[in-house]
Amino acid sequence: MFGPLSPRLAKWSWLILLIAIIYVTLLKKRCKLKPNIEWWQKASVYQVYPRSFKDSDGDGVGDINGIREKLDYLRELSIDAIWLSPFYESPMRDFGYDVINYTSVDPLFGNMSDLDSLIDEMHKEVDGRDLKLIIDFIPNHTSNESIWFQQSVDRVEPYTEYYIWEDCGNATHLQDPNNWQSALGTPAWTYHSTRQQCYFHQYQDSMPDLNYRNNLVKEEIDAVLRFWLDKNVDGIRIDAISKLYEDYNLRDEPAGDESADPNDYYGGYLNHTYTKNLPEIMDMINRWRGILDEYSTNTDSGPARPRVMVAEASGSPTQLKMYYGRTKDGGANFPFNFGLTRINESCDGLCIAGLVDTWMDAKPEEAPANWVLGNHDKSRITSRVGEEKLDALTMLLLTLPGVSTTYYGDEIGMLNINISDRPSQDPVGWSDKSLSRDPERSPMQWYDNSSSCYGFTSDCQAAWLPPHPDAEETNVQVERDDPLSHLSVYKNLSRLRREETFSYGDWTTLKVSANLYSYLRSFNGLTSYLVVVNMGDTALVDEDFSEAVSKTSATVAAITGKSSYIPGAKADLMKVSLQPGDGVVFSWPYIAQ
């Protein structure tokens, strides 16, 4: 096609090639290449607790069709994925975490057709984006009303060893096999008179643990996972994964703090060495990860859809590092980081920095970070820190690197409800109301109309929990119209989060003090962002950031609701001032040197 080079050109071709190589090398050093990352590595996740989100049929309990009705709202929040709490068939002794049938929808929430419709609607592209669905996957235990357990009690094959059974005397002379505790602080063994043995349970006695040393159990749960992936869900959040295996030899837990309450599982009286975070867990995680990866690359029914595995494990950040696995293709994609759920009103800038740094230092360098402020088991963030600091924490949640997870209603500042004058709906709180998780699970507040139970259900008397008394002022309808509301702050920050710098930019901590927490998000060739929040109790006055970022001025990109800064205006980085609970994001464009 081309003739030989002329002698003159051939003479200099080696020099031209050398210059080209040097130029490209220098260009790469000056301009980092944008990484190729999956959707979940930068995702904004929104947890929907189905009982409390939206009731479509008037029975007072939220349902799947109610979620589908509100998909436009979730798109309005610029989220990427819904994490859907349990919807499986269940006797509801732990509100769905006690599963009777892993592959059926509890009639309380609808039916399989409703769920199929929800998935289809979520996967429709709107403005070039779809919504992903991450479901709760609950492999550690079932309900004691499951057919598997009932058959195991009667020693019907193949179910005889589906659960962990041990001899423990008889009904008149019981002796637990060891000193293991359930998460409730009670013995983890319960005698069954029919089988005349004790079964093991890490949680309530109505939730027996499955036996993962039985290959048939592994195959059953593999089939469950494939069932849901065939339904086209985009990922799983594995519940209680740190308790999947127990010591084969049933050794007693080592003694911990003898002064601690022996009935408090989390108090340190025992070190849960033999019932938590055992290395065998990684075998199952890698097994399930392999199944997810198989579906992630499958193009038989259309374009490949990358799937995600999130591990809900308990332990220190260093302990949780094991769940990332040892190779790029093994382990969970990430374990939930619950560090920020410990924030309370006394947690200042130094406290925040410590929580963030601890996680960033512990996780593998190449792994995505992730951040959670609240969930269905934790007191609501607004109740923990006060309304004044909520927006600042929202700013951190949505601008720190990696994945953010928002619990429904936190974006409007919902508070815990008071249940002191009513019985606990949560069975965990039946014997001790202080343990009830009802306060953080109250109905979502949609409208300012009490006659419609603030948009949750058609009959407030039927609502499974009452709305918060402040629902008339704190709701989606009212806050949509207020540019300084919690919802408006959340939406503005969510839109800003879409900028490429927040997807894969570097993160560098800058100034930290009792009042101040600040960091830089930057990427060579892209806009840079300086995030500053005042988490203290006194004003931050004329703080100078010019040396830290080599800039004397910048544009205000986002603010908290009561900040004195004006979005879009120029600001002096030599004199940054913020009142307690305020935050601001500054930006400036990349300028090639």
Solvent accessible surface area in square Angstrom, and as a share of the most:
residue,aa,sasa,rsa
1,M,225,1.00
2,F,177,0.74
3,G,60,0.58
4,P,136,0.85
5,L,108,0.54
6,S,58,0.38
7,P,118,0.74
8,R,199,0.73
9,L,85,0.42
10,A,46,0.36
11,K,133,0.56
12,W,120,0.42
13,S,41,0.27
14,W,154,0.54
15,L,57,0.28
16,I,97,0.49
17,L,112,0.56
18,L,83,0.41
19,I,101,0.51
20,A,48,0.37
21,I,96,0.49
22,I,90,0.46
23,Y,138,0.52
24,V,73,0.42
25,T,62,0.36
26,L,98,0.49
27,L,85,0.42
28,K,117,0.50
29,K,153,0.65
30,R,119,0.43
31,C,49,0.29
32,K,93,0.40
33,L,135,0.67
34,K,110,0.47
35,P,59,0.37
36,N,156,0.80
37,I,44,0.23
38,E,74,0.33
39,W,34,0.12
40,W,26,0.09
41,Q,43,0.19
42,K,83,0.35
43,A,1,0.01
44,S,2,0.01
45,V,9,0.05
46,Y,0,0.00
47,Q,0,0.00
48,V,0,0.00
49,Y,3,0.01
50,P,2,0.01
51,R,21,0.08
52,S,0,0.00
53,F,0,0.00
54,K,27,0.11
55,D,5,0.03
56,S,46,0.30
57,D,97,0.50
58,G,27,0.26
59,D,64,0.33
60,G,0,0.00
61,V,14,0.08
62,G,0,0.00
63,D,5,0.03
64,I,0,0.00
65,N,43,0.22
66,G,0,0.00
67,I,0,0.00
68,R,88,0.32
69,E,100,0.45
70,K,24,0.10
71,L,6,0.03
72,D,109,0.57
73,Y,6,0.02
74,L,0,0.00
75,R,42,0.15
76,E,49,0.22
77,L,0,0.00
78,S,14,0.09
79,I,0,0.00
80,D,22,0.12
81,A,0,0.00
82,I,1,0.00
83,W,3,0.01
84,L,1,0.00
85,S,0,0.00
86,P,2,0.01
87,F,0,0.00
88,Y,2,0.01
89,E,57,0.26
90,S,10,0.07
91,P,41,0.26
92,M,28,0.13
93,R,97,0.35
94,D,14,0.07
95,F,16,0.07
96,G,0,0.00
97,Y,14,0.06
98,D,0,0.00
99,V,0,0.00
100,I,47,0.24
101,N,61,0.31
102,Y,13,0.05
103,T,48,0.28
104,S,28,0.18
105,V,14,0.08
106,D,13,0.07
107,P,111,0.70
108,L,55,0.27
109,F,2,0.01
110,G,23,0.22
111,N,79,0.40
112,M,45,0.20
113,S,72,0.47
114,D,24,0.12
115,L,0,0.00
116,D,49,0.25
117,S,40,0.26
118,L,1,0.00
119,I,4,0.02
120,D,88,0.46
121,E,57,0.25
122,M,0,0.00
123,H,32,0.14
124,K,112,0.48
125,E,127,0.57
126,V,67,0.38
127,D,143,0.74
128,G,57,0.55
129,R,78,0.29
130,D,23,0.12
131,L,2,0.01
132,K,31,0.13
133,L,0,0.00
134,I,7,0.04
135,I,0,0.00
136,D,0,0.00
137,F,3,0.01
138,I,1,0.00
139,P,0,0.00
140,N,1,0.01
141,H,2,0.01
142,T,1,0.01
143,S,1,0.00
144,N,37,0.19
145,E,63,0.28
146,S,2,0.01
147,I,100,0.51
148,W,33,0.11
149,F,5,0.02
150,Q,82,0.36
151,Q,50,0.22
152,S,0,0.00
153,V,11,0.06
154,D,86,0.44
155,R,123,0.45
156,V,59,0.34
157,E,124,0.56
158,P,59,0.37
159,Y,45,0.17
160,T,14,0.08
161,E,84,0.37
162,Y,4,0.02
163,Y,1,0.00
164,I,25,0.13
165,W,15,0.05
166,E,56,0.25
167,D,106,0.55
168,C,4,0.02
169,G,48,0.47
170,N,75,0.38
171,A,72,0.56
172,T,112,0.65
173,H,140,0.63
174,L,90,0.45
175,Q,132,0.59
176,D,47,0.25
177,P,42,0.26
178,N,18,0.09
179,N,56,0.29
180,W,2,0.01
181,Q,17,0.08
182,S,0,0.00
183,A,12,0.10
184,L,73,0.36
185,G,6,0.05
186,T,67,0.39
187,P,80,0.50
188,A,0,0.00
189,W,12,0.04
190,T,37,0.22
191,Y,43,0.16
192,H,49,0.22
193,S,81,0.52
194,T,83,0.48
195,R,11,0.04
196,Q,119,0.53
197,Q,26,0.11
198,C,2,0.01
199,Y,9,0.04
200,F,0,0.00
201,H,5,0.02
202,Q,0,0.00
203,Y,47,0.18
204,Q,24,0.11
205,D,74,0.39
206,S,9,0.06
207,M,1,0.01
208,P,0,0.00
209,D,1,0.00
210,L,1,0.01
211,N,25,0.13
212,Y,4,0.01
213,R,93,0.34
214,N,23,0.12
215,N,100,0.52
216,L,77,0.38
217,V,0,0.00
218,K,36,0.15
219,E,95,0.43
220,E,48,0.22
221,I,1,0.01
222,D,20,0.10
223,A,60,0.47
224,V,10,0.06
225,L,1,0.00
226,R,84,0.31
227,F,66,0.28
228,W,1,0.00
229,L,2,0.01
230,D,104,0.54
231,K,52,0.22
232,N,54,0.28
233,V,0,0.00
234,D,0,0.00
235,G,0,0.00
236,I,0,0.00
237,R,5,0.02
238,I,0,0.00
239,D,14,0.07
240,A,5,0.04
241,I,0,0.00
242,S,2,0.01
243,K,8,0.03
244,L,3,0.02
245,Y,12,0.04
246,E,11,0.05
247,D,12,0.06
248,Y,161,0.61
249,N,103,0.53
250,L,39,0.19
251,R,123,0.45
252,D,83,0.43
253,E,7,0.03
254,P,55,0.34
255,A,76,0.59
256,G,29,0.28
257,D,73,0.38
258,E,146,0.65
259,S,102,0.66
260,A,18,0.14
261,D,79,0.41
262,P,68,0.43
263,N,106,0.54
264,D,60,0.31
265,Y,5,0.02
266,Y,154,0.58
267,G,36,0.34
268,G,28,0.27
269,Y,73,0.28
270,L,19,0.09
271,N,73,0.38
272,H,30,0.13
273,T,71,0.41
274,Y,46,0.18
275,T,3,0.02
276,K,43,0.18
277,N,25,0.13
278,L,17,0.08
279,P,98,0.62
280,E,52,0.23
281,I,0,0.00
282,M,8,0.04
283,D,94,0.49
284,M,2,0.01
285,I,0,0.00
286,N,63,0.32
287,R,93,0.34
288,W,0,0.00
289,R,23,0.09
290,G,39,0.38
291,I,13,0.07
292,L,1,0.00
293,D,46,0.24
294,E,84,0.38
295,Y,29,0.11
296,S,16,0.10
297,T,103,0.60
298,N,68,0.35
299,T,85,0.50
300,D,133,0.69
301,S,121,0.78
302,G,31,0.30
303,P,124,0.78
304,A,44,0.34
305,R,50,0.18
306,P,40,0.25
307,R,21,0.08
308,V,1,0.00
309,M,0,0.00
310,V,4,0.02
311,A,0,0.00
312,E,34,0.15
313,A,3,0.03
314,S,42,0.27
315,G,35,0.34
316,S,50,0.32
317,P,32,0.20
318,T,104,0.60
319,Q,95,0.42
320,L,8,0.04
321,K,93,0.39
322,M,55,0.24
323,Y,0,0.00
324,Y,16,0.06
325,G,19,0.19
326,R,209,0.76
327,T,91,0.53
328,K,183,0.78
329,D,103,0.53
330,G,11,0.11
331,G,0,0.00
332,A,2,0.02
333,N,14,0.07
334,F,6,0.02
335,P,0,0.00
336,F,7,0.03
337,N,4,0.02
338,F,40,0.16
339,G,11,0.11
340,L,4,0.02
341,T,9,0.06
342,R,154,0.56
343,I,0,0.00
344,N,71,0.36
345,E,122,0.55
346,S,90,0.58
347,C,5,0.03
348,D,38,0.20
349,G,0,0.00
350,L,103,0.51
351,C,51,0.31
352,I,0,0.00
353,A,8,0.06
354,G,36,0.35
355,L,30,0.15
356,V,0,0.00
357,D,50,0.26
358,T,68,0.39
359,W,8,0.03
360,M,41,0.18
361,D,120,0.62
362,A,14,0.11
363,K,23,0.10
364,P,24,0.15
365,E,164,0.74
366,E,145,0.65
367,A,13,0.10
368,P,19,0.12
369,A,3,0.02
370,N,1,0.00
371,W,1,0.00
372,V,1,0.01
373,L,9,0.05
374,G,2,0.01
375,N,5,0.03
376,H,4,0.02
377,D,59,0.30
378,K,77,0.33
379,S,42,0.27
380,R,1,0.00
381,I,1,0.00
382,T,2,0.01
383,S,48,0.31
384,R,37,0.13
385,V,8,0.04
386,G,25,0.24
387,E,103,0.46
388,E,116,0.52
389,K,20,0.08
390,L,3,0.01
391,D,12,0.06
392,A,0,0.00
393,L,1,0.01
394,T,11,0.06
395,M,0,0.00
396,L,3,0.01
397,L,5,0.03
398,L,0,0.00
399,T,1,0.00
400,L,2,0.01
401,P,18,0.11
402,G,10,0.10
403,V,1,0.00
404,S,1,0.00
405,T,1,0.00
406,T,5,0.03
407,Y,1,0.00
408,Y,0,0.00
409,G,0,0.00
410,D,11,0.06
411,E,2,0.01
412,I,0,0.00
413,G,5,0.05
414,M,0,0.00
415,L,54,0.27
416,N,36,0.18
417,I,9,0.05
418,N,114,0.58
419,I,11,0.06
420,S,83,0.54
421,D,129,0.67
422,R,70,0.25
423,P,97,0.61
424,S,9,0.06
425,Q,66,0.29
426,D,0,0.00
427,P,21,0.13
428,V,27,0.15
429,G,2,0.02
430,W,174,0.61
431,S,115,0.74
432,D,63,0.33
433,K,78,0.33
434,S,97,0.63
435,L,95,0.47
436,S,12,0.08
437,R,42,0.15
438,D,0,0.00
439,P,24,0.15
440,E,10,0.05
441,R,3,0.01
442,S,0,0.00
443,P,1,0.00
444,M,1,0.00
445,Q,0,0.00
446,W,3,0.01
447,Y,86,0.33
448,D,60,0.31
449,N,74,0.38
450,S,65,0.42
451,S,88,0.57
452,S,34,0.22
453,C,0,0.00
454,Y,27,0.10
455,G,5,0.05
456,F,0,0.00
457,T,6,0.03
458,S,87,0.56
459,D,65,0.34
460,C,39,0.24
461,Q,170,0.75
462,A,42,0.32
463,A,14,0.11
464,W,19,0.07
465,L,0,0.00
466,P,41,0.26
467,P,24,0.15
468,H,27,0.12
469,P,119,0.75
470,D,31,0.16
471,A,0,0.00
472,E,89,0.40
473,E,114,0.51
474,T,20,0.12
475,N,0,0.00
476,V,2,0.01
477,Q,75,0.33
478,V,56,0.32
479,E,11,0.05
480,R,107,0.39
481,D,123,0.64
482,D,58,0.30
483,P,104,0.65
484,L,105,0.52
485,S,12,0.08
486,H,28,0.12
487,L,0,0.00
488,S,15,0.10
489,V,4,0.02
490,Y,4,0.01
491,K,30,0.13
492,N,67,0.34
493,L,1,0.00
494,S,2,0.01
495,R,122,0.45
496,L,23,0.11
497,R,20,0.07
498,R,95,0.35
499,E,84,0.37
500,E,75,0.34
501,T,3,0.01
502,F,6,0.03
503,S,20,0.13
504,Y,41,0.16
505,G,9,0.09
506,D,65,0.34
507,W,51,0.18
508,T,66,0.38
509,T,46,0.27
510,L,40,0.20
511,K,66,0.28
512,V,50,0.28
513,S,45,0.29
514,A,48,0.37
515,N,27,0.14
516,L,4,0.02
517,Y,0,0.00
518,S,0,0.00
519,Y,0,0.00
520,L,30,0.15
521,R,2,0.01
522,S,26,0.17
523,F,10,0.04
524,N,50,0.26
525,G,33,0.31
526,L,28,0.14
527,T,46,0.27
528,S,17,0.11
529,Y,10,0.04
530,L,0,0.00
531,V,0,0.00
532,V,0,0.00
533,V,0,0.00
534,N,0,0.00
535,M,1,0.00
536,G,4,0.04
537,D,119,0.62
538,T,88,0.51
539,A,41,0.31
540,L,13,0.06
541,V,104,0.60
542,D,75,0.39
543,E,45,0.20
544,D,60,0.31
545,F,0,0.00
546,S,17,0.11
547,E,161,0.72
548,A,45,0.35
549,V,15,0.09
550,S,97,0.62
551,K,58,0.24
552,T,82,0.47
553,S,52,0.34
554,A,2,0.02
555,T,40,0.23
556,V,3,0.02
557,A,34,0.27
558,A,5,0.04
559,I,23,0.12
560,T,2,0.01
561,G,2,0.02
562,K,168,0.71
563,S,14,0.09
564,S,102,0.66
565,Y,38,0.14
566,I,118,0.60
567,P,77,0.48
568,G,60,0.57
569,A,37,0.29
570,K,155,0.66
571,A,10,0.08
572,D,66,0.34
573,L,0,0.00
574,M,92,0.41
575,K,122,0.52
576,V,0,0.00
577,S,41,0.27
578,L,6,0.03
579,Q,110,0.49
580,P,47,0.29
581,G,2,0.02
582,D,11,0.06
583,G,0,0.00
584,V,0,0.00
585,V,0,0.00
586,F,0,0.00
587,S,14,0.09
588,W,27,0.09
589,P,90,0.56
590,Y,81,0.31
591,I,111,0.56
592,A,71,0.55
593,Q,174,0.77
